[in-house]
């Protein structure tokens, strides 16, 4: 029996997971998203075109690969329909080709979930989490509160009654906020999208994935967001509402831990974060702005400017440990092309100690990063197409990271296009 390989982010999201899944997808029979929702923005570029996927797995452009939206994902029918409509208009129709299925146990995002999200952020004011306002948190709250609606419910004769019951509960909660809303337009679009989604095959993801494994087929689990946003192990409470780690692939697809194979951990050559929360290596200066502009660090889903800083090795070591990472993938090396000197955070000064791990509290007691200066390569690497062409100083940076992190760097990305990806070993 084969195993499920897992690909996930090791920082605060936006590491470039979509591009790498697209690059690797020809090696796999099935790509399966296992958590998160349309708060994801997986950007893929090829043949001069750019695509942003929110819910659909990033293997969708490979003709032979099946794609599964797993039970751990929360689905906004309106956004999913729009996503598929846009793909169809661009000449890619995974539904018509039979290359997309949805887990029956995946939970639905209702229009009122988005209202609750917005109302809560408005009430929190300056203390807000920095939600994408897609209704993700409230949907997961209903899931754990045993109130949620699932994809499989849409085919039941009393679905509308179930929907109305949950909406009434949401309206009662909203009545305690100073928040105005009108559901009419959104509800009409929601039920139109529900009818559309019924045309996509619904499967029991746990049986579906394990059948692939039993038949000796290859499976890649695709994560969203990043390890440091994990609801259990991230920078709580400034986190997402799901488990973004390897463990989330087990619960988000219905696979046993002993079925996990390779774990690909993706990180940027520097670091970014969107929304509120701690960020030890953040550069609130001209260097941070340079990283933002050169790296086009603006959210694919929200358009929000990302906070930028140097690479954080204590945080990466933490993420590698939690996920059992077997291979690393370094993204956006090209963004550092223009720097004479780059820096890596090797330790924190925290509560009077020098430590090389991420402590429990980095919010009320902010760690001070201990930075190591590294000579830059001062070379345009976007045209590099062979390992032999990699500048010596970039190779030295990669070797330094491999020594510090004790995991090999398998792939190097030197640009946004799928062809700008080098396999190192």
N, C-alpha and C positions, 0 to 999 in steps of 0.2 A: 504493500500500500504506500502510495506517495504521501508527502506532507504538504501542508500549507505554508508557503513563504509569506512573510509579512513585510510591508513597506510602510513606514510611518515617519513623522517628523520628530526631531530631537530638541527643538527649541520652542518658541512661542507661536508656531504655525508659520505659514507663508514660506516654507523652505523650498518649494518647487516639486512637491510630490507628484502633481499631475503630469509634469513633463517626463519624469523618470518612469512612471507607470506606463505612459505612452511608449517610451523607448523600450521597456522590457516586455510589453504585452505580446509581441510575437513569440516569446518563449513560453507563454501560458495559454491553457485552454479556457480558463475562467478567471476574470478579475472581479473581486467582490468588495464593495464598500461595506465597512462594518460599524461605523458610528458617525455621529454628527448629523448635520442636515444642510440646508441651503445657506448656512453661514460659511460653508466652504467655498473657495474660489480657486479651482484648479485650472491653471492657465497652460494651454498647449499651443505651440507654434510650429507650423510646417508648411511647406509649399507656398510661402508668402502669406499665409492666413493665420489668424489668431482666434482661438476658441477658449471660452471660460465655462467650465463645468461646475455646477453647484451641487447636484445630487447624483448625477449619472457617473458611474465609474469611468476612469480615464483610459480604459482599454477599448472604448467604443469605436475608435477609428481603425482598429485592426480587424480585418475582414473575418478572420477565423476564430476570433475570441468571443466567448459568451460573457455577458456582464450581468452581475447580480447586485441589486440594492438590498443589503442584508437587513435582518430584523432589528439590529441595533441602531439603524438610521431612523431619523424622524423626517417625514416627507410632507412638504407643502405641495398639494396637487396643482395649484396654480403655477407655481414656479417650475415644477417638473414638466407640465404641459408646455409652458413657454420655452423651456430649454429644448424639448424635443421638437417643437415647431421650428425653432431657429436652426437646429441641426438639419432638419428636413429641407428647409429653404436653402441651406448651404450644400445640399447634395448628399447628406448623410442621414439615413433613416433607419436606425437600429430596430425600431418596432416592426417595420415592414420586412426587414431582413431576419427577424426572429432572433436578434442578438441581445435582447434585454428582458430580464425577468425581475419581479419584485417579491420580496418576502411578505407572506401574509401577516406575519407578526410585527412588521414595521409599523410604528405609530404615526398617526396623521396630525399635522399641524393645522389647526382651525384658524379662521380669521380672528376669532376672539383670543387665541393664544398670542397673536401679534399685538393686539390691543393691551393685553395684560403686561406684556413685555415693555411696551412703550410707556404705559401708565406707571409702572414700577420705576423705570429709569428716570422719568420726570420727577417722581416723588423724591428719589434719592439725591437729586441735584448734583452737587459737586462730588458726592461720594458714590456716584453711579459706577457700575462695573465696566461700562463701555460695551454694552450688548450691541450686536448687529441689528437688533430689533426685528429679527425674523421669527420670533415666537419659540425659539429653541428651548430656553429654560422652562417656561410654563408648560410646554409639551412634555418634557421629561418629568416635571413635577406631577403632572396628571398620570404619567406612566407609573411612577413609583407610588403614587397615591391610589393606584388601581381604579382610576376613572377614565383612562384614555380610550380613544378609538383607534382601531388598527385597520390596515389595508383589507384584511379578510372580512371585516365588518361591513364593508361597502356592498357586498353581495347579499347581505342578509335582508329579509323583507322589512325589518323594523329599524333599518339604519337611520332613517330620517328622525325617528323617535329618539334614538340614542343620541343623535347629534343635538337635537333640541334640548334634551335633558342636560347635556354637558354645557351647552351655550347658556342656558338659564343659570347654571352655577357660576359661570364666568361673569355674567351680567350682574349677579349679586355681589361678586367681589369688586367689580368695576364701580359699583354704586358708592363704594367707600373712598373713591379717588375723585379729585376735581379734574375730570377728564371727559372731554366730549368726543363722540364718535358716531358714525353712521355705517351700519353693516350692510345696507341694501346691495350696493354694487359688488362688494367683496363676496357676499354669500352667493350671488348669482354666478360669479366667476368660479367659486369653489365647487358648486354642484355641476357646473359644466365640465370642469376639470376631472371631477370624480367619474363622470360617465366616460371620459376619454381614457382614464387610467384603467378602467375595467377591460379595455381592449388589450392591455399588456398582460401577459401570463403572470398569474400569482402562484408562488411556490412556497413550500415549507423549506426554508433555507437550510435548516439543520440536515434534512434528508437530502436536499439537492447537492450541497457541498460534499457531504460524506459519500454520496454515490459517485461523484467525480473522483474522489480519492480511491475508492474501492476499485474503480475501473482503471486506475493507474494514470489518471489525467493530472495535469499540473494546474495549481491554483495559487493566485496571488491575492492576499488580502490588502486592500488599500485603506489607509487611515486618513483622517482629516484633522485639522487643527494641529496641535503639537503636544509633546509629552509634558511640557511645563504648564499646559492648560488642563491637564487631567484633573477631574473633579476630586480625586482622592490624593494625588501626589503632586499636583501643580501648586502654583502660588495662590492658594486659597485665601480669600474668596474670589480673587480675580482670575477665574478659571472658566472653562466651558462646563456643560452639564453632563458630559459623558466621559467614559474611560477611553482616553486617546492612546493608551499603551497597548503592548502585545496582548495583555490579559483581555482587553476589550475586543480583540479579534475572536477570542473563544466565545464570549457571551454574545457578541454582535453577529455571529454567524452560526453558532451551534456546533463548534468543533472542540474536541478535547485538547487539553494542554500538550499531551504527547503527540499530537498531530502537527505541532508547529515545527517548521524546518528552519530555513534561513530567515534572519531578521535584518532587513535593510534599514539602516538609520540615516536619514537625510538631514544635513545641516548646511547653513550658509557659511562662507568663508569669513563672515562677520556675523552680526546678530541683529534681529529686528523684533519689534513687538507692536501690536495694535491695541488700542484701548487703554484702560487704566491698569494699575498694578505695578509691582516692583520690577526694576530692570537695572541690575547692578552696573552694567558696563555702558549704559546709555550715554551718548554724546550730545548734549544740548548746546552745540556750538557749530562752527562753520564746517568742521569735519563730519559731524553727524548729518548736516544738510547736504554735503557733497555725496555721502553714501546714499542718501535718500534720492537725490536727483539722478546720479549716475546709475543707481540700481533700480530706478523707476519704482520706488518703494511706496506704492499707493495701493490700497486694497482692491483686489479684483472684483469683489462683491459689493463693497461699500464705497470705494473710492477714497477712503480715509487715508491720510498720510501716516505712514508707519514710523515709529520711533526707531532710531538706529544707534548702534554701538559696536564696540569690538567683540570678537568672539569670546565666549565665556566657558572656560574649560571645566571649572567645578560643576557648572550646570550640565555640561555635556556628559561628564563622567557619571553624574547622577542619572541622566536619561538613559545612557548606555546600560547601566546596572539594572534599572527597572525593566528594561525591554529585552535584555538578553541579546543585544545587538551582535551580529556576526560579521557584517560588512558595513562600512561607512560609504556615504555618497556625499561629496562636497560640491555645493552649488555656488554659482555666481563668483567664481574666482576672478572673472574678468572685471568685476566692479572695483577690485583693488589694484587694477593695472597702473593707475596714475600715482600711487603713493610711493614716496621715497622710503617711508618707514610705516609699517603696520604694527599693531599691538595685539597681544593675546593676554587675557586675564588668566593667570595660573593659580591664584589664591584669593581669598578674601581676608580683610582685616575686619573682625566681627567680635564685638563684646571683649575687646582687649586681647583677642587671640588671632593668630594667623592660621587659617584653615583652608583645606582644599576640597571641601564638600559643601553642598547646599544645606544650610541649617533650617530648622523648623520655622523660624521667624525672620523673614527678610523684609517685612513691611514696617513694623514699629521700630525695629533696629536695622537700619540700612547698612549692608556690608559695603566696605570700601574695596574696590578691585585692586589687586596687585598686578601690575602690567609688565609684560616682558616685551621689549622692543625687538622687532624682526625686520631685517632689510627687505624692502620691496623688490619686485622683479622689473618694474618700469618697462614693461613690454606689452604690446597689444596681443592678448592670447585668443581673441575671438576667431582668428583665422587658423589657429592650431588644429590640425586634423590627425596628427600622429603623436604617440607618446614620446617619441624621440625629439619632437619639436617643443616640448614643454620647457620653459625657461628654467635654468638651474636653481634660481632663488625660489621659484614656485615649488619645484620638487623638494627643496630643503624645507619649505613651510609644511608641505604635506608630510614629510618624514618626521618633522617635529611633532605634528598633531598625532601621527600614528604612535609615536613613542609615548606621548603623554596619555593618550586615550586607550592604548593597548588593543586597538582593533584596526585592521587594515582598511585603507581607503580603496574601494573597488572601482568607483566611477568618479570622474571629474567633469563638471559642467563648465563650459567657457562661453556660454551664450544662451539665449532663450530658445533657439531652434532645436528640434530633436537631433539634428545632425551635429550639433555642437556639444557632443557628449563623448568622452574618451573612457574606454575601459583600461584600467591601469594594471590589473593583475588577475 
